[in-house]
Amino acid sequence: MFLRASAVFLIVLCATAAQAGVYKWTDAQGKVHYGDVPPPEQKTDKLNVQPATEPSDDVEDESESRPEPKPAAKKPRDARADAAREAERTEANRRQMCEEIRREQKRIDAAPSGKAITGEQRELRGKMVEQNAAAARHYRCE
């Protein structure tokens, strides 16, 4: 009994949805709008839109007129070549980082030292030298 009532309810619901209209209206700026719910206090035109059940004869079937595109040919990937390229990129990055570390060390060495700097500045300089040395070890800089 419940199944039969549910089926009837679904049929009525689908029929109601199929009868829902499409409305067309123009706003104050002259822009044309379409929707399934007409705006309040707006002059609308109800359009008679029927769902397509089968292809029309006056519309050309695009699948018949256009050939199927050919898939792009894929080149086989060489895992060794990929690994070699990655190793080259890694080595280039390592050399670049080592060069930046050397420049930073030169900048630190060129800064004033001795009695001309405060204890706080001396401590900061020591930390910078330690960090630079750790980075040089990490990147295996010579």
N, C-alpha and C positions, 0 to 999 in steps of 0.2 A: 504494500500500500504506500509506504513512504517513498519507495523508488519511483512509483508511478506519479506521485504528486511532485517529486523533484523533477522528473522529466517534463511534466506539463509546465512547471514554473520556468524551466530553462528555455522551453520553446517560446513561451510568452515573452520572456526577457530578450531573447534573440530577435524576435519579431519587432519588439519595441525599439531595439537598437538599430535595426535595419531601417526603420521608419524615421529615425532621427534625421533632421534636416541640416542642410548646410546653408548658412546665411552669408550675405554679402552686404557690406555697408561702407560708406565713405565718411571719414572723420572730418573735423573742422579744418584740418590742414590739407584736405583733399586726398589723403592717402586711403587706398582701398584695402579693406580687411575682409578676411573670410574666417568663419568659425562655426561651431556646432551649437553655440548658444548666442542668441541675439543680444546685443547690448541694450540695457534699459534706456528708454526715452531716445531711441535712435531709429531713424527710418531704415528698414532693412529690406532686402529682396531675398526671398527663399528660393534657392536654386534646386532644380530637379536633378539630383545626381543619382544615377543608377550604378550599382556595382557591376563591374565587367564579369560576365560568366564565362566567356570564351573570347579568343582573339578576334578582333574585327578584321574584315576583308580589306578595308581601306588603309590599314596600317601594315607597313612592310615588316616582315619578321626579320629582325637584325641578325639573328643567328644564321640565316640562310645567305644573307648578302655579304657577310664578312667572314674571311677565313679565320680559323683558330690561330691565335698567336703561338709562335714556337717558343718553347721555354729556352731561356738563355743557357748557353753551353757553360757548364761549370768546369773550371780547371781543377785537376786533382791537386790537393795540397800536399806538399812535401813537409813532413813533420821535422825533418832534420834542417831544412832551409828555414822554417819558421823559428826553430830553436836557435839557429845561428843568428838570425835577424834580431831576435830578442836579446841574445847575449851581447850583440854589438850595441844595441840601445842601452843596455844596462851599463856596459863599460864606458860608453860616451857620457852617461849621466854621472858615473863615478868620477871620471876625469874632470868634469865640470864642477862637481862639488869640491874636489880637492883643490882646484884653482881658486874657488871662492874662499875656502878655508885659508889658503896661503895669503890671499889678499887681506883677509880679516886679521891674520897674525901680523902682517906688516903694519896695518893700521894700529894695532895694539902696541907694537914695538915702537912706533913713531910717537906715541902719546908721551907727554911729560912724565917723568918718574922721579924718584928720590924725594927730597924734602919739599919739592914744589907742589906735591899733591897731599891731600888729607888722608887720614887713616881710612875713611869710608871709601874714598876713590881708590886707594891701594887695594882694599878688600875686593871691590868690584872688579878691578883689573885682574886680580888673582883668579876670581871666578870665571872671567872671560877667557883667560889663558887655559884654565882647566877644561872648560866646555869645548874650546877649540881643539885641544889635544885629544879629547874624547871623540870628537867628530872625525878627526884625522885618523884615529885608530879604527873607527867604525868603517870608514870608506877606504881603508888600507892605503892611505896617502904616503908617498915616499918623502 
